[in-house]
């Protein structure tokens, strides 16, 4: 059974952070604090039960699980942004 994600905003924060590889840059782009970005990432990792990023001297890199989540988020975002097929009334 899939674990629930308690705060959908954490997915958005994860997405921007994974794209930038940098907490500071993600915070700037989202107009939130660095500590808020860190909180969302840690909360999401806690909810999912695995690490999403490796933290190093040169920023963040995705773990295998983080890379897989990133693929799912990209796919879902793409699906949401696709124009809906309009069915003509009968």
N, C-alpha and C positions, 0 to 999 in steps of 0.2 A: 504494500500500500504506500502511495506517495505521501511524503510528509507535507503538512500544510505550510505555506509561506504566510506568515502573519501580517506582513506589511508589503504590499505590492510596490511601494515606493523603493524598497530595497532592491528590487529587480532593475528599476531605472538607474539607481545609483551604481549597481553592479555593472550595468551595460556601459555607462559613460566611463567608469573607472577601468573597465577592461579595454575599452577603445583607447584611452589615454595612457594607461599604465602608470598613472600618477594621481595620488589622492589630492594633492594641491590643485592640479589642473582640473580634475573632476569637480572639486568644490567650486572653483571659479566659474566653470561652465554652467553649473547648476544653481549658482548664487546661494550656496549654503556653506557652512563652516567645514573645515577639514575634519574636526571631531565628529560632525554629523555623518560625513562620508564613512569614516572609520567605524562608527557605530552601526550604520546600515550593513556594511560588509561583515562585521563580526556577528551581527544578529542573523544575517542570512546564512552565514557559515554554521551558526549554532542550530538554526531551524533545519538546515539540510543535513547536518551531521558530518560535514567534511570541509576541508580548507579549499578556498577558491583561488587564492593567490599565494605565491612565494614572495616574501618581502626581502629585498636585497639593497645593496648600496646604490644601485642604479634604477630604483623604482620597483614596480610590481611586475611579476610575470604570472600568467595563468598556470594553475596546476592542470593535470589531465581532466579532473572533474570540472574545474573552472572553464576549461576550453569546451568541454561538452555542454555545459550550461550556456555558454556564450553562443554556441551554434543553435541551441534551442531558442534562445531569446531572439537571435537574428532572424530565424525562420518564422517565429511567431509575429515579430514586428513586421516582417515582410508580408505575411498573410493578412494582418490587420490593415495594412496600408494599401492592399490591392483593391482596385475599384470593384464594387459589387456588380454582379451581372443583373441587370434590370430585366425582369420578366414582364412582357407585355400582357396587359389584362385581356381576358377572353371576351 
